Amino acid sequence: MSAWKHRVPVGTAAQGPSRRLLLGGALAAAASVALTACGSDGGSSSGGSKRLRIGYFAFPSGDLLVKNHKLLEKALPDYKITWIKFDSGASVNQAFLGKSLDIGALGSSPFARGISGSSPIPYKAAFILDVAGENEALVARKSTGISDVAGLKGKTVATPFASTSHYSLLAALDAAGLKASDVKLVDLQPQAILAAWQRGDIDAAYVWLPTLDELRKTGTQLISSKEISAGGKPTLDLAVVSDALIAKDPHAIDVWRKAQAQALGLLKSDPEGTVKAVSAELDISADDARKQLAQGVFLTPDEVASAAWLGTEGQPGKLATYLTGTARFLADQKQIDAAPSEDVVGKALYLKGLPDVLK
């Protein structure tokens, strides 16, 4: 666990118990995934058939379309494909460390943490699921009377640590002239945030959909990730693949990326079908699914492999710059020991076959 400790946030005294809870939850998630997947390495299951263990978030994106439409199962009929739901990037990171995932959704901030330090997690970013927009935001309870980020000084603010929301919260505080120590930061997962909000235990929270929409009903939005992105600190939801899978089964990665590209196309070409799929996956109404999808920013397959984002083989795109900036900010905030260079970050992107593999 010594390598992992550098990826867990260090901050106020109130964070000690939360860090233990974070690690405990992550270890429990990793153990659960390992039992579900029946093994510890990418490649083959005990029965000899090939398999893919995929971690995903219950969050509107093309990833849910791939799952709902069984695009991967149809394209790889000889594979045993297991989808495992996660609540945070910290748990996904721990699962990769435990060799319990082959592919997983992961926010740009926890990915930047994962590739930092002397013992980086053995994985690479291979796709961009979405760019954070109005679907992640900082909201204060209306009863507090807080109307701007500066008003959070001395208040209790919750967010899932080691997540894109955590990173954006730190960026928002910094822009407002506040330090992390100027507020009481509490590490809570989305559902726990909602419960704490309803009890009046917290004054504000930075979180994503669908919990975010529940907070908005009785809260005041102070800033969104879309605004923070416009200020030079974008956050994204990436999809990462293990180094073991890259070595053993690059064909499966190509098929999976093609399925993700197909899903991005469906987001644009079949909006009502997309709403139906997301509604079914999240167990929400079609109207709620439509509203949540409207808050996200989804790239086209051409944009994903463009110089503006992921890039192509031998030519990393601006994503490497964004991730390097994220890591530097986290290092400045004492969230990690040191940030990797852009060259190191570029090598943590899996670009083989791009852009042709997406067509």
N, C-alpha and C positions, 0 to 999 in steps of 0.2 A: 504493500500500500504506500510505500514511500514515494513512488513516482506520482501517485494520485494526489497526495497532499498539496502539491504545488498548484493543483487545478481547482481547489476549493477556496472560495472567497474568505479573506481575512478582514475583519473590520471591528465593529463595536463589540463591547462585552456581551451584549445581548445575542450575539451571533454564535457563541459557544455551543449552547444546547442545539441550536438550529443546525449547526454543522454536523453534529453527531446524528441528528435526525436525517439529514441529507445523505450521509454516508450509509446509515442503517437502511434507509429506503432504497438507496441505489444497490446495496448488496442484496437486499431481498428481491429486487427486480431482476438482478443478474442471475440469482439462484433460480427464480421462477422461469426465466427464459431458458436457462440451461436444462431444466427438467423438461420443459415443453419441447425443446429442440432435440433432446436425447443425444447430446454429444458436446464436444468442446472445440472442434475444428471445422473450418469451412470445407465444403466438398461433398463428401458422401455420408449418408446415414448408416446406422449399424446394419441395415438390411442391404446395403450395397447400391441403392438407388441414389441419384444425385438429389441435393436439396438446397433450398435457399431459406434462410431465416431472416425475415424482414421486419424491422422495427418502424412503427409509424405513429403519428399523432392524430388524435381525433380533432382535426383542424382542417377547414376547407382548403383543398388544393387538388392538383391533378393526381396526387398519390392516392387519394380516396377513390378516384375514378378507376385507376389501375386495379385497385382492390375490388371495388364493387362490380366492375365489368369482367373481372377475372381475366384481364388481358395477358397477364404473365402465365397463368395456368394454361391458357389456350395456346400460347406461343411455346411453352416448355412442358408439354404433356407428360414427359417422363420424369419430371422433377417433383419432389415433395416440397411444397411451398407453405411455409408457416408465417402468418402475420401476427406480430406481437405489439400490442398497444403500450405506449409509454406516455408519461405525463410531463417529462422534462428532459432536457439535453444532458443533465448530469447523470441520470439513470442510463441513458443511451451510451454515454462515454464509459460508464462502468461496465456495461454489458459487452462493449467491444474489448475492453481490457480483459474481461473474463472469457473472451473468445466464444461468446454466446450469440453473436449476430454476424451475418454476412453483409447485410445492407441495412442502412437506417437513416431515417429523417433526423436532421440535427440543425439547430440554429447556428448562425455564423459566429456568435460569441462563444458558445461552448466548443465549437470546432477550433476556433483560434486558441482556446485554452488547451485543447487536446493535442495540438501540434507544437505547443510550447514546452520548454524545459528540456532537460537532458534525456528524458525517457518518453518521447512522444508516443501517443497511441498509434498503433500500426493500422492506419486507415487513410483513405484519400477521398476528397470531394470529387464526385463524378457527375453531379447534376444540380441545377438550381430549381427548387420546387416553386418558390414564390419570393417576392420582395415585400417586406413588411410595409404596410400602409396604415390605414385607419383600423386595421384588425388587431393592433396592439397599441395600448394607450395607458396614460396615467390619469386616474380618476380619484377625486376626493369626495368624501361623503358630504352631501349638501348641508347637513346639520352642523358641520365644522365651520362653515362660512369661508373656507379657503377658495380663493379664486385664481391663484397663480402658483407656480412652482416655488417661488420664494417664500410663500406662505406656509410651506411645509416644515420650516425650521422648528425643531423641538417636537415634531409630531411623529406618530407611529405609521410607518409605511411598509407594506408587504409586497413581496415579489418572489417568484421562484429563483433562488440563487443559481448562478452559473447558467442563466438563460439569456436569450436576446432581450427579454424584458428587463432583466437585471442590468445588462449593459446599457440599455436605453435610459433606464432610470438614473444611473450614474451620470450619463451624458447630460440629461435634463437638469440634474442638480448642479453639475459643473457649470452649465450655461447660465444658471440662475445665481451663480456666485456662492453656492453652498457646497460643503464637503459631505461625504457620506456620514461622517461623525456628527453632522449637524441635525440629523434625523435619527430616529430609532428604526433601524432596518430589521425586518422580520422575514425569515425564510419560510414561505408557505407555498404549497402547490395550489393550482387554481381552485379546486373544490374547497380546500381549507380556507382559501382567501374569501370565498363567498360566505362561508359559515362565520368567519371572524368579522366580516363586514356586517352581517345581519345581527350579530351580537353587540356590535359597537366597539369591538376590541381594537380595531385599526381605524386610522383617519383617512388613509389613502392606499391605493394599490396600483401597481403597474403590472398588467397581465394581458392575455390575448383572448380571442373568442373561443368558446361561447360565453365563458365567465364574464368577459368584459361587458357584453351587452346587458347582463344582469346587474352589474354595478352601475351602469349608465342610468338605469331606471331611477335610482335614488342618489345619483352622484353628479358631479360637475367635472367634465373632461378638461384637464389642464394642458395636455400636450399629447400628440400621437407620434408613433414611429415614422409616419410619413413626414411630419414636420422636422423630426430629428434627422432623418435622412437628407432632407433638403439643406440642413445645416452642416452636412459633410460627414455624418456618422450613420450610414445605411446599415440595416440589418436584413438578413435573408434567411430563408429556410433552405438548407442544402440537403442533398442526399449523398451519403458517403458509403464507400465499399471497403471491406477489409483487405489488407495486403495479402492475406491468405487466399481470398477469392480471386484477386487479381492474378496471383501466381498459378492457381489451380484451374480456374474456369473463366477466362476472359470472355468467352463466347456468351455465357449467361449474363455477364454485365452488359454486353452489347444489346442483347435481346431486351433486358430490363430497361436500358436507356431508350430504346426504340418505343417501348410501351409507354414510358413517361412522356416522350415526345408526342405520341398519339393522344395521350390524355390532355396535354396542353392544347392540341388542336381541337379536341372536343369541347374544351372550355370556351373556345371562340365560336365553333361551328354549331354546337348543339347546347345552347344555354338551358333549355327546359329539361333536356335529358340529364344535364349536369346537376341541375337543381334537384331532380328526382333522386339521383344517386347519392348526393351529399345528404339530402334529407333522410334517406334510408340508413346511411352509415352513421350519422350523428343522432338518429332518432329524434329529429326535430321537424317542425312543419315546413312545408315547401316555401312559405313566405319567409320564415326565419332563415332558411338555407339561402334563399335568393339575396336577402339583405347581407348575410355574412360574406357571400361570394363577392358582392359588390364592393366590399371594403378591402379586398386583397389586390395585389398587383402581380399579374401573371405574365411572364414573358412568352414569346413564341419560340419554337425550337431554334429558329435561325438566330434569334437574339441570345438564347442560352449559350450557343457556341460562338458568339461574336466576340470581337476584341473588347467590346464594352462590358462583357460579363465573364463567362468562364474561359473563353478563348479556344484555341485549337492546339493539336499536338506540336510541341516545340515552341509555341507562342502563347503563354498564359495571358489571359485577359486582365481587365481591371479588377476582377474579383481578388486577385492576389494582392493588389494595392489596398483594396478595402479591408481584407483580412489582416494585412500587416498593420494598417492603421488601427483596427480593432484591438489587436494584441498590444500595440504600443500604448493605447489608452488604458487598457487593463493593467499594464505594467506601471504606468504613471499613477493609477489609482491603488497600487499595491495589491491588486487582485491576483497577479502572477509575478513570479520573480523577475523574468526578463522576456522581452518579445523576440521572436525569431526574425531573421532578415527576410526581405521580400523574395530573395532567391530560394530560401528554405521553404517559404510558404508556397512558391510556385511549384516546387517539387512535391507538395502535398496535394496537388490537383491531378486527377486522373483524366488525361486528355486524349489518350490513344483512340484513334478512329474518328475523332471529331473533325468536321461536322458531318461527314458522310454517314456515320452510324445512326444518326437521328432521322435519316430520310427513309 
